[in-house]
Amino acid sequence: MIPTVTTDRLILRGARRDDFDAFADMLASDRAVFMGGPFDRAAAWRLFAMNLAGWPLDGFGVWMITDRTTGAFMGDVGISHPDRFPEPELGWTLTAAAEGKGFATEAARAALNWYWANTDAQSVVSYITPGNTRSEALAAKLGATHDPDAPLPDGETPAETAVFRHRRAA
C-alpha cells in the first residue's frame, strides 16, 4: 500500500523493520535537534510507527530514503499529519553521510510531486525551527514561502516554529 518512488539517485520506499536501527541512530544524533530531539530508542520507535500510520489513515505518509545504487539508508522524507499538526507537513531528515549532496532536495521534490499527483490538496506546509537555515533554504528551493499567519502545531510558538507553505502550481 506504500508506493515506491524512484529518482535518478534515490529510492523512496516504505519502512521495513531492518531500517529501524539506522533510523534510531539518526534520531539519537544532533541531527534531530531541530525536530525536538535527540530521541531515545523508544521515542524513535513511536516516530517510526507514526510515519507508517499515515499511509492507511491519510493516503500519504513518510518514506525511507535509500541510495539507488547501494541500498544504504539515507534518511526519511514525506508528508505527515499527526494529530497535533493543523495541516499536513512535508518534512525530511537525512543522515550525516547523506547531507550536502543534494539528496534532501531530490527526495523532498519527489515526495512533493507524488503528493500533488495523488491528492487534490492545494498546499502543504513545512514546520521549520527558526535558525535551521539549511531547511529554510531547501523549503525556498522547493518554492515554499514563509507563512507567518498559518496556524502552528499545538503547543508551539513562533519562536519555536516557522511555517513555510508549498502551493500547488496553477
C-alpha positions in Angstrom: 0.0 0.0 0.0 3.0 2.3 0.3 4.1 3.4 -3.2 7.8 3.3 -4.2 9.1 6.4 -5.8 12.4 6.5 -7.7 14.6 9.4 -8.7 17.9 9.5 -10.5 19.8 8.6 -7.3 17.3 7.6 -4.7 14.5 5.1 -3.9 11.7 6.4 -1.6 10.0 3.3 -0.1 8.0 2.1 2.8 9.8 1.5 6.1 11.0 -2.0 7.0 11.9 -3.4 10.4 15.5 -3.6 9.4 15.5 0.2 8.8 14.9 0.9 12.4 18.4 0.8 13.8 19.7 3.3 11.3 16.6 5.4 11.8 17.0 5.4 15.6 20.7 6.2 15.3 19.8 9.2 13.1 17.2 10.5 15.6 19.6 9.9 18.5 22.1 12.3 16.9 22.3 16.1 17.0 20.7 15.9 13.5 17.4 15.6 15.3 17.7 18.7 17.4 15.6 20.7 15.0 12.7 18.2 15.5 12.8 18.3 19.2 15.5 15.6 19.7 17.8 13.9 20.1 15.4 11.0 20.8 15.9 7.7 22.7 15.0 4.4 21.0 11.5 4.3 22.5 10.7 7.8 21.1 12.3 6.9 17.8 10.1 3.8 17.6 7.0 5.9 18.2 8.1 8.3 15.3 8.9 5.3 13.1 5.4 3.8 13.7 3.7 7.2 13.3 5.4 7.6 9.9 3.9 4.3 8.8 0.5 5.1 10.2 -0.1 7.9 7.8 -0.4 5.7 4.8 -3.5 3.8 5.8 -5.0 6.7 7.7 -4.4 9.6 5.3 -3.4 8.0 2.0 0.0 9.7 2.2 2.9 9.4 4.6 6.7 9.1 5.1 9.2 7.1 3.0 12.6 5.8 3.9 15.2 7.3 1.6 17.8 4.8 0.2 20.6 5.1 -2.2 19.5 3.6 -5.5 22.9 2.0 -6.2 23.9 0.7 -2.8 20.6 0.5 -0.9 22.1 2.4 2.0 19.7 4.1 4.4 19.9 7.9 3.9 17.0 9.3 6.0 13.3 9.9 5.6 11.0 12.2 3.7 7.3 12.6 3.3 4.1 14.2 4.2 2.6 13.5 7.6 -0.4 14.8 9.5 -0.2 13.8 13.2 -3.0 14.9 15.4 -1.2 18.0 16.8 -0.5 19.4 13.3 -3.2 21.7 12.0 -2.4 20.6 8.4 -0.2 18.1 6.6 3.5 18.8 6.7 6.3 18.0 4.2 9.3 17.0 6.3 12.8 15.5 5.8 15.7 14.2 7.9 19.0 12.9 6.5 21.9 11.0 7.9 25.1 12.9 8.3 26.7 10.9 5.5 23.9 12.0 3.1 24.0 15.7 3.8 25.3 18.3 1.5 24.9 16.3 -1.7 21.5 17.4 -2.9 19.7 14.3 -1.7 17.3 16.2 0.5 16.2 18.4 -2.4 15.8 15.4 -4.7 13.9 13.4 -2.1 11.6 16.3 -1.0 10.9 17.3 -4.6 9.9 13.7 -5.4 7.7 13.5 -2.3 6.0 16.8 -3.1 5.5 15.8 -6.8 3.9 12.5 -5.6 1.6 14.4 -3.2 0.4 16.8 -5.9 -0.2 13.9 -8.3 -2.2 11.8 -5.8 -4.2 14.3 -3.8 -6.4 17.3 -4.5 -4.6 19.4 -1.8 -3.8 23.0 -2.8 -1.0 23.4 -0.3 1.2 21.7 2.3 3.5 23.2 4.9 6.9 22.6 6.3 7.3 23.4 10.0 10.9 24.6 10.5 12.7 25.6 13.6 13.9 29.3 13.1 17.6 29.3 12.5 17.6 25.9 10.7 19.0 27.7 7.7 19.5 24.5 5.7 15.9 23.5 5.9 14.7 27.1 5.3 16.9 27.2 2.1 15.5 23.8 1.0 11.9 24.9 1.5 12.6 28.1 -0.5 14.3 26.0 -3.2 11.2 23.9 -3.5 9.1 27.1 -3.9 7.8 27.5 -0.4 7.3 30.9 1.2 7.1 31.8 4.8 3.5 32.0 6.0 3.5 33.9 9.4 -0.3 33.7 9.6 -0.5 29.9 9.4 -1.6 28.1 12.5 1.2 26.3 14.4 1.3 22.8 15.8 -0.3 22.5 19.2 1.8 24.0 22.0 4.4 25.6 19.7 5.2 29.3 19.3 6.6 31.4 16.5 9.9 31.4 18.4 10.0 27.6 18.0 8.4 27.1 14.6 8.2 28.9 11.3 5.6 27.8 8.7 6.7 27.5 5.1 3.9 27.0 2.6 4.2 25.0 -0.6 1.5 25.7 -3.1 0.3 23.5 -5.9 1.3 25.1 -9.3 -1.6 26.7 -11.1 
